[in-house]
Amino acid sequence: MSANDALTLSDEQLNRLADLLALKLAHVKPATPAMLTVEDVCVTFQVSRAWVYENAARLGGVKLGPSRRAPLRFEAKRVAAAMNPLGRPDATSTAERQATPRRPRRKHLHPVYDG
């Protein structure tokens, strides 16, 4: 059979093929999302290792064991949400910030030492 030859199936054959494909797909487990390492978070979000460890709870870090030095893993979506201020999309938060009037800052005067 060459590449130009078309394969013709009857309606009954197509239905049988669809049923077989549905059975095969039903047994396939969905891929679990890959977890990010500390290094992955550093590279992806351009932050330091120290910052990742200091903010691990906020980023949803999961320890892979009971040890104090057990490695940490992170879900990419959760880290991205934590890195986004107030969990808002960037465009919305920028527009809202521009629309919100700012209060004037109070000036804090420091005492002068004359002695």
PyMOL commands that set and color helices and strands:
alter all, ss='L'
color gray80, all
select helices_A, chain A and resi 11-26+38-45+49-54+56-59+76-83+85-87+90-99
alter helices_A, ss='H'
color red, helices_A
select strands_A, chain A and resi 35-36+62-63+72-75
alter strands_A, ss='S'
color yellow, strands_A
deselect
rebuild
show_as cartoon
